[in-house]
Amino acid sequence: MSFALYMLGFLVFIAGVIWACVVAGVPQLYIMIGAVILLGIGILSAVSRTRAKDPPVPRD
């Protein structure tokens, strides 16, 4: 899976969480803090899941 596709899915997830928080009446400051934290988690997990594996080192 590509990094862009993974991040697109995670952004849709964050948008859904933000929408639910707005409907629930959560203050905007807390929504923004949560969104930034989720975005950081999304970037970290996308990089770790889509990173190419290092090729094996040939033995002599």
C-alpha positions, 0 to 999 in steps of 0.5 A, spaced: 500 500 500 502 506 498 504 512 503 499 517 499 493 512 499 494 510 507 494 517 509 488 519 505 484 513 509 487 516 515 485 523 513 478 520 512 478 517 519 480 524 522 475 527 519 470 522 521 472 523 528 472 531 528 465 531 525 463 526 531 466 531 536 463 537 533 456 533 534 458 531 541 459 539 543 467 538 544 470 544 545 474 546 538 481 547 542 480 540 544 478 537 537 484 541 534 489 538 539 486 531 538 486 532 530 494 534 530 495 528 535 492 523 530 495 526 524 502 525 527 500 518 529 497 517 522 504 519 519 508 515 523 504 509 522 504 510 515 511 511 514 512 504 518 507 500 514 509 503 507 517 503 508 521 499 503 524 493 507 532 493 507 535 488 502 539 482 506 546 483 506 550 478 503 554 474 507 562 473 505 
